[in-house]
Amino acid sequence: MTNSLVSFQILPKTNNGEDVIPYVDDAISIIDDSGLTYEVHPLDTTIEGNLSDILPLIEKVNEAMIDKGCHNVISQIKILYQPTGASMNQLTEKYRP
C-alpha cells in the first residue's frame, strides 16, 4: 500500500524565455517512466506512491530540467504522508461522476 500523495509543480527558468510547456512535457514523461500512479492537472501533477520513491523522482525531474539547459527550477510540492495508506481515488471518490 502506498503511503503518500505528492502534488508537484515545476517552474523551469528557460535560457531565452522560451515556452516552458515542452519542459513540463518532458517532466511528465519522466514521471510516466517511473511506473508510479499519477494524474496531470492544470497547475500540477499528483503522484501516488511511497515517499521514499517519490522524492528521488522529483530530484530526477529537477536535474533533467538543468540538463536540458534551464538556469534553475522552482519546485512547489505538497505532501500527504499517511502511513496507513493514501490514494487519490480515496480522497476524491465523492467528487467523481
C-alpha positions in Angstrom: 0.0 0.0 0.0 1.3 3.4 -0.9 1.8 6.0 1.9 1.9 9.3 0.1 0.3 11.7 -2.3 2.6 14.4 -3.6 1.4 17.3 -5.8 4.3 18.7 -7.7 4.7 21.7 -9.9 7.9 22.8 -11.7 8.7 26.2 -12.9 11.8 25.9 -15.1 13.8 29.1 -15.9 14.5 28.7 -19.5 17.5 30.2 -21.3 15.8 32.7 -23.5 12.4 32.9 -22.0 11.0 30.2 -24.3 7.8 28.4 -23.6 8.1 26.0 -20.6 5.4 23.6 -21.9 7.9 21.3 -23.7 9.9 21.2 -20.5 6.8 20.3 -18.5 6.0 17.6 -21.1 9.5 16.1 -20.5 9.0 16.2 -16.8 5.7 14.3 -17.1 7.4 11.8 -19.4 9.9 11.1 -16.6 7.1 10.7 -14.1 5.3 8.3 -16.5 8.5 6.3 -16.9 8.7 5.8 -13.2 5.7 3.5 -13.2 4.1 5.3 -10.3 0.4 6.3 -10.4 -0.1 9.9 -11.3 -2.6 12.4 -12.6 -1.9 15.6 -14.5 -3.9 18.6 -13.5 -3.9 22.1 -15.0 -1.5 23.5 -12.4 0.3 20.5 -11.0 0.8 16.7 -11.2 -0.2 14.4 -8.3 1.9 11.3 -7.8 0.8 8.4 -5.6 3.4 6.1 -4.1 5.8 5.7 -1.3 7.5 8.9 -0.2 10.9 7.2 -0.5 10.2 6.6 -4.2 8.6 10.0 -5.0 11.2 12.3 -3.5 14.1 10.9 -5.6 11.8 11.1 -8.7 11.3 14.8 -8.0 15.0 15.2 -7.7 15.4 13.4 -11.1 12.9 15.7 -12.7 14.7 18.8 -11.4 18.1 17.5 -12.6 16.6 16.8 -16.0 15.5 20.4 -16.4 19.0 21.6 -15.7 20.4 19.0 -18.1 18.0 20.5 -20.8 19.7 23.9 -20.2 17.5 25.6 -17.6 19.3 28.0 -15.3 17.2 26.9 -12.3 14.0 25.2 -11.4 11.4 26.2 -8.8 9.5 23.2 -7.5 6.4 23.6 -5.5 5.5 20.5 -3.6 2.6 19.5 -1.3 2.8 16.2 0.5 0.3 14.0 2.2 2.1 11.3 4.2 -0.2 8.7 5.7 1.5 5.5 6.9 -1.9 3.7 6.9 -2.3 4.4 3.2 -3.1 7.2 0.8 -4.8 7.2 -2.6 -6.1 9.8 -5.0 -9.3 7.8 -5.5 -10.0 7.5 -1.8 -9.7 11.3 -1.3 -11.7 12.3 -4.4 -14.2 9.5 -4.9 -17.2 11.5 -3.7 -16.4 14.1 -6.4 -16.2 11.8 -9.3 -19.2 11.1 -11.6 
